[in-house]
Amino acid sequence: MYHIKNDQRSIRSAEMLYEGLNRLIQEMPFNTIKVNDLVEASNVGRTTFYRNFDTIEDILRLRSDQVFDEMIQYVIEYIEKYGNESRMMLLKPVLRYFYLHSEIIELLLQADRLDIAMQSFHRAVEPFEEPARAYLGIHENYVDYNITIRIGIVTNILVKWIETGKKEPPDEIADTLSSMIKQMVTLDQLL
């Protein structure tokens, strides 16, 4: 767990630890990084690390949570700008956002900890579960499944797009893939 106080010193220490971890992940496997390596690379003391974080993974969790909170805010602004029909199109604003902010996803991929991004995504959309249920007309027993499906699709597309170097523009890939998803063949159409 991370416990960053809302003061400049804690915020700056957390940033220094993130920057140090980012450098270390470029040099060595994530699972071999020790707290001593991290505090040395970050130019902070062990006490500073433990005042803000319980584990090294918590540094990635903090940054991931921050990025996904910013992404949700971007999606909300996108919906406000483009209207209700954009609510069905989560992929486009997500790809637009991560076109410029993919560093944390890239780092989590290098660390083999994409699960942290998935947890951040789920946590960030949690406040929207009830409105989504009502809007989509989903029984409450299935809201979590619906959100998991949507997050899984969006995250897997996002990861593949980042892994291949974000060659396609965000809007183009979102429109193309959304069209493909709508045209997917169901099992009963094959029989």
FENHU-V240070 format. One record per residue. N is the residue number from 1. RES is the residue in three letters. PSI is psi in degrees with one decimal (* if undefined). D_LAST is the distance of its C-alpha to the last C-alpha in Angstrom with 1 decimal. Layout:
# FENHU-V240070
N_RES_PSI_D_LAST ; N_RES_PSI_D_LAST
This chain:
# FENHU-V240070
1_MET_147.3_50.2 ; 2_TYR_150.4_52.0 ; 3_HIS_77.7_54.9 ; 4_ILE_123.5_56.2 ; 5_LYS_156.4_59.0 ; 6_ASN_55.7_59.2 ; 7_ASP_156.6_62.2 ; 8_GLN_-37.9_62.6 ; 9_ARG_-47.0_63.7 ; 10_SER_-43.0_60.6 ; 11_ILE_-44.4_58.3 ; 12_ARG_-41.0_60.1 ; 13_SER_-43.4_60.0 ; 14_ALA_-39.6_56.3 ; 15_GLU_-43.3_55.9 ; 16_MET_-39.6_58.1 ; 17_LEU_-39.2_56.2 ; 18_TYR_-46.6_52.9 ; 19_GLU_-42.1_54.5 ; 20_GLY_-42.6_55.9 ; 21_LEU_-40.5_52.6 ; 22_ASN_-45.9_50.9 ; 23_ARG_-43.4_53.5 ; 24_LEU_-39.1_53.2 ; 25_ILE_-27.0_49.4 ; 26_GLN_-23.3_50.1 ; 27_GLU_-26.8_52.5 ; 28_MET_159.0_51.2 ; 29_PRO_138.7_48.1 ; 30_PHE_-44.2_47.6 ; 31_ASN_-4.9_47.7 ; 32_THR_-5.3_51.2 ; 33_ILE_129.3_52.8 ; 34_LYS_160.9_55.5 ; 35_VAL_-40.0_57.2 ; 36_ASN_-42.7_60.4 ; 37_ASP_-44.9_58.6 ; 38_LEU_-47.1_57.2 ; 39_VAL_-32.9_60.5 ; 40_GLU_-45.6_62.3 ; 41_ALA_-25.3_59.8 ; 42_SER_-9.7_59.9 ; 43_ASN_43.4_63.7 ; 44_VAL_165.3_63.5 ; 45_GLY_161.7_64.8 ; 46_ARG_-37.1_62.9 ; 47_THR_-41.1_64.1 ; 48_THR_-43.2_62.4 ; 49_PHE_-54.3_59.1 ; 50_TYR_-20.4_59.3 ; 51_ARG_-29.6_60.5 ; 52_ASN_-26.2_57.3 ; 53_PHE_151.0_54.6 ; 54_ASP_-35.3_53.9 ; 55_THR_165.4_51.9 ; 56_ILE_-36.2_51.2 ; 57_GLU_-29.2_47.5 ; 58_ASP_-27.0_48.9 ; 59_ILE_-42.8_50.1 ; 60_LEU_-38.8_46.6 ; 61_ARG_-45.2_45.4 ; 62_LEU_-51.5_48.1 ; 63_ARG_-41.6_47.3 ; 64_SER_-45.9_43.5 ; 65_ASP_-42.5_44.2 ; 66_GLN_-45.8_46.5 ; 67_VAL_-43.4_44.1 ; 68_PHE_-31.6_41.2 ; 69_ASP_-42.6_43.6 ; 70_GLU_-39.5_44.6 ; 71_MET_-43.4_41.0 ; 72_ILE_-42.2_40.3 ; 73_GLN_-40.6_43.5 ; 74_TYR_-42.7_42.3 ; 75_VAL_-42.8_38.9 ; 76_ILE_-46.2_40.9 ; 77_GLU_-36.8_43.2 ; 78_TYR_-46.4_40.2 ; 79_ILE_-41.9_38.7 ; 80_GLU_-37.2_42.2 ; 81_LYS_-40.2_42.7 ; 82_TYR_-1.9_39.3 ; 83_GLY_-179.8_38.6 ; 84_ASN_-34.3_35.8 ; 85_GLU_-23.3_33.0 ; 86_SER_-15.8_33.7 ; 87_ARG_-30.4_32.9 ; 88_MET_-9.2_29.2 ; 89_MET_73.1_30.1 ; 90_LEU_-31.1_31.5 ; 91_LEU_-43.5_30.7 ; 92_LYS_-52.3_33.2 ; 93_PRO_-31.3_36.3 ; 94_VAL_-46.3_35.5 ; 95_LEU_-38.8_35.3 ; 96_ARG_-45.9_38.4 ; 97_TYR_-49.5_40.3 ; 98_PHE_-9.9_39.5 ; 99_TYR_-35.1_40.2 ; 100_LEU_-11.1_43.8 ; 101_HIS_44.0_43.7 ; 102_SER_-0.5_41.6 ; 103_GLU_-44.3_44.4 ; 104_ILE_-37.5_43.5 ; 105_ILE_-43.4_39.9 ; 106_GLU_-43.0_41.3 ; 107_LEU_-42.7_43.8 ; 108_LEU_-34.2_41.3 ; 109_LEU_-44.7_39.2 ; 110_GLN_-37.8_42.3 ; 111_ALA_-3.6_43.2 ; 112_ASP_43.2_39.7 ; 113_ARG_44.1_39.8 ; 114_LEU_-21.0_36.9 ; 115_ASP_-30.1_36.6 ; 116_ILE_-41.4_39.7 ; 117_ALA_-42.0_38.0 ; 118_MET_-42.4_35.1 ; 119_GLN_-41.2_37.7 ; 120_SER_-41.9_39.6 ; 121_PHE_-47.4_36.6 ; 122_HIS_-45.0_35.7 ; 123_ARG_-39.8_39.4 ; 124_ALA_-31.5_39.8 ; 125_VAL_-8.0_36.9 ; 126_GLU_-43.5_37.9 ; 127_PRO_-15.0_40.1 ; 128_PHE_3.8_37.3 ; 129_GLU_-49.0_34.9 ; 130_GLU_-47.1_36.2 ; 131_PRO_-35.8_36.3 ; 132_ALA_-41.0_32.7 ; 133_ARG_-47.6_31.6 ; 134_ALA_-44.6_33.3 ; 135_TYR_-41.3_32.2 ; 136_LEU_-8.0_28.5 ; 137_GLY_39.9_28.7 ; 138_ILE_137.7_27.5 ; 139_HIS_142.9_28.7 ; 140_GLU_-27.9_31.5 ; 141_ASN_-17.8_29.8 ; 142_TYR_4.2_27.1 ; 143_VAL_-46.7_29.4 ; 144_ASP_-39.7_30.1 ; 145_TYR_-44.5_26.4 ; 146_ASN_-45.2_25.8 ; 147_ILE_-40.5_28.9 ; 148_THR_-41.6_28.0 ; 149_ILE_-49.2_24.7 ; 150_ARG_-45.5_26.6 ; 151_ILE_-41.3_29.5 ; 152_GLY_-46.2_27.3 ; 153_ILE_-51.0_25.5 ; 154_VAL_-43.7_28.8 ; 155_THR_-43.2_30.8 ; 156_ASN_-38.5_28.5 ; 157_ILE_-46.1_28.6 ; 158_LEU_-46.9_32.3 ; 159_VAL_-46.1_33.0 ; 160_LYS_-42.4_31.2 ; 161_TRP_-42.7_33.0 ; 162_ILE_-43.2_36.3 ; 163_GLU_-31.4_35.8 ; 164_THR_11.8_35.3 ; 165_GLY_17.0_38.5 ; 166_LYS_46.2_37.2 ; 167_LYS_-40.0_37.2 ; 168_GLU_142.9_35.1 ; 169_PRO_147.5_36.7 ; 170_PRO_-44.9_35.4 ; 171_ASP_-39.9_34.4 ; 172_GLU_-49.0_32.7 ; 173_ILE_-37.4_30.5 ; 174_ALA_-46.2_29.8 ; 175_ASP_-44.3_28.8 ; 176_THR_-48.2_26.6 ; 177_LEU_-35.8_24.8 ; 178_SER_-40.9_24.4 ; 179_SER_-41.7_22.8 ; 180_MET_-40.7_20.4 ; 181_ILE_-41.2_19.6 ; 182_LYS_-28.6_18.9 ; 183_GLN_4.4_16.5 ; 184_MET_139.5_14.5 ; 185_VAL_131.8_10.7 ; 186_THR_161.0_9.3 ; 187_LEU_-39.0_6.7 ; 188_ASP_-23.2_5.3 ; 189_GLN_-23.7_5.6 ; 190_LEU_-24.8_3.8 ; 191_LEU_*_0.0
